[in-house]
Every structure is written in structure tokens, then in C-alpha cells.
Amino acid sequence: VEDEQHLADGLRFNLEAEGYEVQVVETGEAALELLRGEGPGFDAVVLDVMLPGIDGFSVIAALREAGQFVPTLMLTARGQAE
């Protein structure tokens, strides 16, 4: 889950090069829809902290509250603390 296209492209490229199947969404809302869906589950999630709309912390909290415990790597591209 990454809203910055160049970062999403880099993650996709490297993960696919290692043999992983990758799905990318840009918002927290889209992530929740996809992860809560009836389709096949996910082995892992790479989740940006700073997203438009629902942020990454809120996404992971909603998943955990719903009993979904897919391993999740949280990331951010922030260069410095505020």
C-alpha cells in the first residue's frame, strides 16, 4: 500500500524479481477493501504509514480489530521527524 508511484513501482519491481506476486493499491480505504475481500488471502503486506485518507496505522488497527493478523511491514519515506 503506497501512494507515491515511484516507490510503489520500485517495491513491485524488486518483489516480483524475487518471485512474489504483487498487488498495489494507493489508499488506506482501498487496502481495507482488498484485504477484507473474499478473494485469496495475502501472505504479507507492505504498508506505508503516511497515506491519503486513512493512514497506515489506522489500516493495521482496523485489520487487527477484525481478527486479521497478516504479517505487515510498515514503512515511511519521511526524511526527518516533525
Secondary structure in CASP SS format (residue, H / E / C, confidence):
PFRMAT SS
TARGET T0000
AUTHOR 0000-0000-0000
METHOD secondary structure of the structure
MODEL  1
V C 1.00
E C 1.00
D C 1.00
E C 1.00
Q H 1.00
H H 1.00
L H 1.00
A H 1.00
D H 1.00
G H 1.00
L H 1.00
R H 1.00
F H 1.00
N H 1.00
L H 1.00
E H 1.00
A H 1.00
E C 1.00
G C 1.00
Y C 1.00
E C 1.00
V C 1.00
Q C 1.00
V C 1.00
V C 1.00
E C 1.00
T C 1.00
G H 1.00
E H 1.00
A H 1.00
A H 1.00
L H 1.00
E H 1.00
L H 1.00
L H 1.00
R H 1.00
G C 1.00
E C 1.00
G C 1.00
P C 1.00
G C 1.00
F C 1.00
D C 1.00
A C 1.00
V E 1.00
V E 1.00
L E 1.00
D E 1.00
V C 1.00
M C 1.00
L C 1.00
P C 1.00
G C 1.00
I C 1.00
D C 1.00
G H 1.00
F H 1.00
S H 1.00
V H 1.00
I H 1.00
A H 1.00
A H 1.00
L H 1.00
R H 1.00
E H 1.00
A C 1.00
G C 1.00
Q C 1.00
F C 1.00
V C 1.00
P C 1.00
T E 1.00
L E 1.00
M E 1.00
L E 1.00
T C 1.00
A C 1.00
R C 1.00
G C 1.00
Q C 1.00
A C 1.00
E C 1.00
END
